[in-house]
Amino acid sequence: MNQATLPDVLTIEETSTYLRITVEAVLRQALHGKIPGRKIEDDWRFLKVAI
């Protein structure tokens, strides 16, 4: 999936691909408030425009 076809709301895996960093790095940055995201039950979601 290239960046042009990513949806507006991204999963943690899609965010990792978009930012070209590991899933663990996305999670760490989200937990520290460096990447805005929301945890919905067991899943994280990120707004593409906010990244």
N, C-alpha and C positions, 0 to 999 in steps of 0.2 A: 504494500500500500504506500503510494507516494504521498507527500505532504499536501498536494492539491486535492486529493480525494479523502482526506481525513474529515470526520464529522466535526460539528461545532463543539460537542461534548466528548471528551476523550477519556478512555480508560487509563489506568496507570501504565499499561504496556504501550498503548498508543502515544502517551505523553513521553515515555522513555524513547521511543523511536523518533518522535518529533524533535526532541531536545538532544538526541544522540548521546544520552547518558544511560546508565543502568537503571533498572527498575528500583533497585535498592537506593540509589542516589535520589531518584524522584521521591520515594517514600520518606527518606531522611529529610529532604528539603521541605516536603509538605508538612511533616510533623513539626518542623521548626518555623513554619510560616513563611518560608522563602519562596515557595510556589503555592499560589492560592488554589485550594481544592476542597472538596467536601467528601467525607466518608459517609457512605450510605450503606448501612449494615456492615457487611464485610468488604465492600468494594469502594474504591476511590474513583471520583469523577473530577475532571478538570475542564474548565472552559478554555477553548483554544484561544479566544481573544484576550484572555487574562494572562496567558503565558507569554 
